[in-house]
């Protein structure tokens, strides 16, 4: 954590704290913890991301900002998930997701050298090489590589669903578009096979409501996720700055939420107002610190790198 802070501070990124208690829990697809403020008599949510407040700071003229702190998500517990965890989110004005790829490579390889003395690590008896550059490949191409299913060839969701069933995978009822089906296949088949550092780029627009539309590929956005040792370590966008497009996408998310999807984004009017004032082209990045520490310390469970993980009470 100190190495990450030093790396960002040396490059003129300003560390800022944003609210943990928020009137709207936004910036990620996650179920929040809900609490109540007695004096104001209003419900509040523990933050599920720092994204929307940090982007408001970019609107306010802070061109390089980051926050390293606790995030809270009311979700399941596993070897990779704890209801409260640490993340760092970084935002840079006049940058895009290509700049965030370079920033991620340089920062994480530098941290590995400072912490471990090398970019070549042994994780759970697997050799991981963090020496840049890391592989960059689209989600479409990865699904084609591992399954033989070419999602670029589908014009209808029925054709995509049939191909997935033929491959032997379940088709979730909530996967109501070709883009969501593509992501389902990626998560079910591909993720766990991405052992060496891999930037998975160009995601479907349906699962990326805060990312800018791809400049040349219809139906996709300029987004990447970094996978190492079969798990997601980072998520980044060319940030969506068009307030009209952003409102439309958040309204769609709100409709999904009202239909029962408790992880869908909420409609944050304060954030939309900030975008209407004007946000410069911006690249944004989020990294799961606990998973990074797991990798650098050869730990198999997130509970091994959190001093006080949430556990079931004895006797239950």
C-alpha positions as CSV (number, residue, x, y, z in Angstrom):
1,X,0.0,0.0,0.0
2,X,2.9,2.4,0.8
3,X,4.5,1.5,-2.5
4,X,1.3,2.4,-4.4
5,X,0.9,5.7,-2.6
6,X,4.5,6.6,-3.3
7,X,4.2,5.7,-7.0
8,X,1.1,7.8,-7.4
9,X,2.3,10.7,-5.3
10,X,5.5,11.0,-7.3
11,X,3.4,11.4,-10.4
12,X,1.4,14.3,-9.0
13,X,-1.7,12.4,-8.2
14,X,-3.5,13.9,-5.2
15,X,-5.0,11.6,-2.5
16,X,-8.4,12.7,-1.4
17,X,-11.0,11.1,0.9
18,X,-14.6,10.9,-0.2
19,X,-17.7,10.0,1.9
20,X,-18.2,6.5,3.2
21,X,-21.8,7.4,4.0
22,X,-23.7,8.2,0.8
23,X,-27.2,9.2,-0.2
24,X,-26.9,6.9,-3.3
25,X,-24.7,3.9,-3.5
26,X,-23.2,4.1,-7.0
27,X,-20.1,3.4,-9.1
28,X,-20.4,-0.4,-9.2
29,X,-22.8,-3.2,-9.6
30,X,-23.1,-4.3,-6.0
31,X,-25.7,-4.6,-3.2
32,X,-25.0,-2.0,-0.5
33,X,-25.2,-2.0,3.3
34,X,-28.0,0.4,4.4
35,X,-28.0,2.5,7.6
36,X,-30.0,5.5,8.9
37,X,-29.1,9.0,10.0
38,X,-31.2,9.9,13.0
39,X,-31.0,13.7,13.0
40,X,-31.7,14.1,9.3
41,X,-34.0,11.1,9.3
42,X,-32.7,9.8,6.0
43,X,-31.5,6.4,4.8
44,X,-27.8,6.3,3.9
45,X,-25.6,3.7,2.2
46,X,-22.1,2.6,2.9
47,X,-20.1,3.2,-0.3
48,X,-19.7,0.4,-2.8
49,X,-17.1,2.4,-4.8
50,X,-15.4,5.8,-4.7
51,X,-15.9,6.4,-8.4
52,X,-18.7,9.0,-8.6
53,X,-17.3,11.4,-6.0
54,X,-13.7,11.2,-7.5
55,X,-15.1,12.0,-10.9
56,X,-16.9,15.0,-9.4
57,X,-13.5,16.2,-8.2
58,X,-12.2,15.9,-11.8
59,X,-15.1,18.1,-12.9
60,X,-14.1,20.5,-10.1
61,X,-10.6,20.9,-11.6
62,X,-8.5,18.3,-9.8
63,X,-6.9,16.6,-12.9
64,X,-5.1,13.7,-11.1
65,X,-6.8,12.2,-8.0
66,X,-6.9,8.9,-6.2
67,X,-8.4,7.4,-3.1
68,X,-7.1,4.3,-1.3
69,X,-9.6,3.1,1.3
70,X,-12.3,0.7,2.5
71,X,-15.3,-0.4,0.3
72,X,-18.4,-2.1,1.6
73,X,-20.5,-4.6,-0.4
74,X,-23.4,-6.7,1.1
75,X,-22.5,-9.8,-0.8
76,X,-21.2,-13.3,-0.3
77,X,-18.0,-14.4,1.4
78,X,-15.4,-16.6,-0.3
79,X,-11.7,-17.0,-0.6
80,X,-11.8,-13.9,-2.9
81,X,-14.6,-11.9,-1.3
82,X,-14.9,-10.1,2.1
83,X,-17.9,-7.7,2.7
84,X,-15.4,-4.9,3.4
85,X,-12.2,-4.7,1.4
86,X,-9.6,-2.1,0.3
87,X,-9.4,-0.6,-3.2
88,X,-7.5,2.2,-4.9
89,X,-9.3,4.2,-7.6
90,X,-7.3,6.5,-9.8
91,X,-8.6,9.2,-12.2
92,X,-6.6,11.2,-14.7
93,X,-8.0,14.0,-16.9
94,X,-7.1,14.1,-20.6
95,X,-6.4,10.3,-20.6
96,X,-8.2,7.2,-21.8
97,X,-8.2,3.4,-21.1
98,X,-5.0,3.0,-23.1
99,X,-3.2,5.3,-20.7
100,X,-4.7,3.4,-17.8
101,X,-3.3,0.2,-19.2
102,X,0.2,1.7,-19.2
103,X,-0.3,3.2,-15.7
104,X,-1.4,-0.2,-14.3
105,X,1.5,-2.1,-15.9
106,X,4.1,0.3,-14.7
107,X,2.7,0.7,-11.2
108,X,2.1,-2.9,-10.4
109,X,5.4,-4.1,-11.8
110,X,7.1,-1.4,-9.7
111,X,5.3,-2.5,-6.6
112,X,6.2,-6.1,-7.2
113,X,9.9,-5.2,-7.5
114,X,9.7,-3.1,-4.3
115,X,7.9,-5.7,-2.3
116,X,9.2,-9.0,-3.7
117,X,12.5,-7.9,-5.4
118,X,11.3,-9.3,-8.7
119,X,8.5,-9.3,-11.3
120,X,8.6,-13.1,-11.5
121,X,6.5,-14.5,-8.7
122,X,5.5,-18.0,-7.5
123,X,1.8,-18.1,-6.7
124,X,0.3,-21.3,-5.4
125,X,3.1,-23.3,-7.3
126,X,2.4,-21.4,-10.5
127,X,5.0,-19.0,-12.0
128,X,3.5,-15.6,-12.7
129,X,5.6,-13.1,-14.8
130,X,4.6,-9.4,-14.2
131,X,7.3,-8.1,-16.5
132,X,5.6,-5.6,-18.9
133,X,4.1,-5.5,-21.5
134,X,1.1,-7.7,-20.6
135,X,-1.2,-9.4,-23.0
136,X,-4.1,-7.3,-24.4
137,X,-7.0,-9.1,-26.0
138,X,-10.7,-8.4,-26.5
139,X,-13.5,-10.3,-24.6
140,X,-14.8,-11.5,-28.0
141,X,-11.5,-12.9,-29.1
142,X,-10.9,-14.7,-25.7
143,X,-14.4,-16.4,-25.8
144,X,-13.7,-17.4,-29.4
145,X,-10.3,-18.8,-28.4
146,X,-11.5,-20.9,-25.5
147,X,-15.0,-22.0,-26.7
148,X,-15.1,-21.6,-30.5
149,X,-18.2,-19.4,-30.2
150,X,-18.0,-16.3,-32.4
151,X,-20.3,-13.7,-30.8
152,X,-19.6,-11.3,-33.7
153,X,-21.6,-13.6,-35.9
154,X,-24.9,-13.4,-33.9
155,X,-27.7,-11.0,-34.9
156,X,-30.3,-12.4,-32.6
157,X,-30.2,-13.3,-28.9
158,X,-31.9,-16.6,-29.7
159,X,-29.0,-17.7,-31.9
160,X,-26.5,-16.8,-29.1
161,X,-28.5,-18.7,-26.5
162,X,-28.7,-21.7,-28.7
163,X,-24.9,-21.7,-29.3
164,X,-24.3,-21.5,-25.6
165,X,-26.6,-24.3,-24.8
166,X,-25.0,-26.4,-27.5
167,X,-21.6,-25.8,-25.8
168,X,-23.1,-27.1,-22.5
169,X,-23.6,-23.9,-20.5
170,X,-26.6,-22.6,-18.7
171,X,-28.3,-19.5,-20.0
172,X,-29.4,-17.2,-17.0
173,X,-32.8,-15.6,-17.3
174,X,-31.3,-12.2,-16.5
175,X,-28.9,-12.4,-19.5
176,X,-31.3,-10.5,-21.8
177,X,-28.9,-9.4,-24.6
178,X,-26.1,-10.7,-26.7
179,X,-23.6,-8.6,-24.7
180,X,-24.8,-10.1,-21.4
181,X,-24.6,-13.6,-22.8
182,X,-21.0,-12.9,-24.0
183,X,-20.1,-11.9,-20.5
184,X,-21.7,-15.0,-19.0
185,X,-19.7,-17.3,-21.2
186,X,-16.5,-15.3,-20.4
187,X,-17.2,-15.6,-16.6
188,X,-18.1,-19.3,-16.8
189,X,-15.4,-20.5,-19.1
190,X,-12.5,-18.0,-19.6
191,X,-11.8,-16.2,-16.4
192,X,-10.2,-19.0,-14.4
193,X,-7.9,-19.8,-17.3
194,X,-6.3,-16.4,-17.4
195,X,-3.2,-17.1,-15.3
196,X,-0.6,-14.7,-16.7
197,X,-1.4,-11.0,-16.6
198,X,-4.0,-10.3,-19.2
199,X,-5.8,-7.1,-20.1
200,X,-9.3,-8.1,-21.3
201,X,-10.4,-5.1,-23.4
202,X,-13.6,-3.8,-25.1
203,X,-16.6,-4.9,-23.0
204,X,-20.3,-5.0,-24.0
205,X,-22.0,-1.7,-23.4
206,X,-24.9,-3.5,-21.4
207,X,-22.6,-4.4,-18.5
208,X,-20.6,-1.1,-18.5
209,X,-23.0,1.8,-17.8
210,X,-20.2,4.2,-16.7
211,X,-17.8,3.6,-19.6
212,X,-17.5,5.6,-22.9
213,X,-18.7,4.0,-26.1
214,X,-15.9,2.5,-28.2
215,X,-14.6,4.9,-30.8
216,X,-14.8,2.3,-33.6
217,X,-16.6,-0.8,-32.4
218,X,-20.4,-0.7,-32.2
219,X,-22.0,-2.1,-29.1
220,X,-18.8,-2.0,-27.1
221,X,-17.2,0.4,-24.6
222,X,-13.6,1.4,-23.9
223,X,-13.0,-0.7,-20.8
224,X,-10.6,-3.3,-19.6
225,X,-10.3,-5.7,-16.7
226,X,-6.9,-7.1,-15.6
227,X,-6.8,-10.8,-14.8
228,X,-4.0,-12.6,-13.0
229,X,-4.0,-16.1,-11.6
230,X,-7.6,-16.6,-12.8
231,X,-9.1,-13.7,-10.9
232,X,-10.0,-10.0,-11.6
233,X,-7.5,-7.6,-10.1
234,X,-8.4,-4.3,-11.8
235,X,-11.1,-2.6,-13.8
236,X,-10.8,0.6,-15.9
237,X,-12.6,2.8,-18.4
238,X,-12.4,5.6,-20.7
239,X,-14.9,7.4,-18.6
240,X,-18.3,8.4,-20.0
241,X,-18.5,12.2,-20.0
242,X,-21.7,12.7,-22.0
243,X,-24.5,13.6,-19.5
244,X,-27.3,12.7,-21.8
245,X,-25.9,9.3,-22.6
246,X,-25.1,8.7,-18.9
247,X,-28.6,9.6,-17.8
248,X,-30.1,7.2,-20.4
249,X,-27.9,4.3,-19.2
250,X,-28.5,5.0,-15.5
251,X,-32.3,5.1,-16.2
252,X,-32.0,1.7,-17.8
253,X,-30.1,0.5,-14.7
254,X,-32.7,2.0,-12.4
255,X,-35.4,0.1,-14.4
256,X,-33.5,-3.2,-13.8
257,X,-33.2,-2.3,-10.1
258,X,-37.0,-1.7,-9.9
259,X,-37.5,-5.1,-11.6
260,X,-35.6,-6.8,-8.9
261,X,-31.9,-6.6,-9.8
262,X,-30.5,-5.4,-6.4
263,X,-27.0,-5.0,-7.8
264,X,-28.0,-2.6,-10.6
265,X,-26.8,1.1,-10.5
266,X,-29.0,3.8,-8.9
267,X,-29.8,7.1,-10.5
268,X,-27.5,9.7,-8.9
269,X,-28.8,13.2,-9.8
270,X,-25.8,15.0,-8.1
271,X,-23.4,13.1,-10.3
272,X,-25.4,13.7,-13.4
273,X,-25.5,17.4,-12.6
274,X,-21.7,17.4,-12.3
275,X,-21.4,15.9,-15.8
276,X,-23.7,18.6,-17.1
277,X,-21.3,21.2,-15.8
278,X,-18.6,19.5,-17.8
279,X,-16.1,16.7,-17.3
280,X,-12.9,16.6,-19.4
281,X,-11.9,13.4,-21.2
282,X,-10.8,11.1,-18.4
283,X,-9.3,7.7,-17.7
284,X,-10.3,5.9,-14.6
285,X,-8.9,2.8,-12.8
286,X,-9.8,0.6,-9.8
287,X,-7.6,-2.0,-8.3
288,X,-8.5,-4.6,-5.6
289,X,-5.7,-4.1,-3.0
290,X,-6.5,-7.3,-1.0
291,X,-6.3,-9.5,-4.1
292,X,-3.0,-7.8,-5.1
293,X,-1.6,-8.5,-1.6
294,X,-2.8,-12.1,-2.0
295,X,-0.7,-12.4,-5.2
296,X,2.4,-10.7,-3.8
297,X,2.4,-12.8,-0.6
298,X,1.4,-16.1,-2.1
299,X,-1.8,-16.3,0.0
300,X,-4.6,-18.5,-1.2
301,X,-7.5,-16.7,0.7
302,X,-8.4,-13.1,1.2
303,X,-8.8,-13.9,4.9
304,X,-5.1,-14.4,5.1
305,X,-4.4,-10.8,4.1
306,X,-7.1,-9.0,6.1
307,X,-6.3,-8.7,9.8
308,X,-9.9,-9.0,11.0
309,X,-12.0,-10.7,8.2
310,X,-15.7,-11.2,8.8
311,X,-16.4,-14.7,9.9
312,X,-19.5,-16.7,11.0
313,X,-20.1,-16.4,14.8
314,X,-19.1,-19.5,16.7
315,X,-22.1,-21.8,17.4
316,X,-24.0,-20.8,14.2
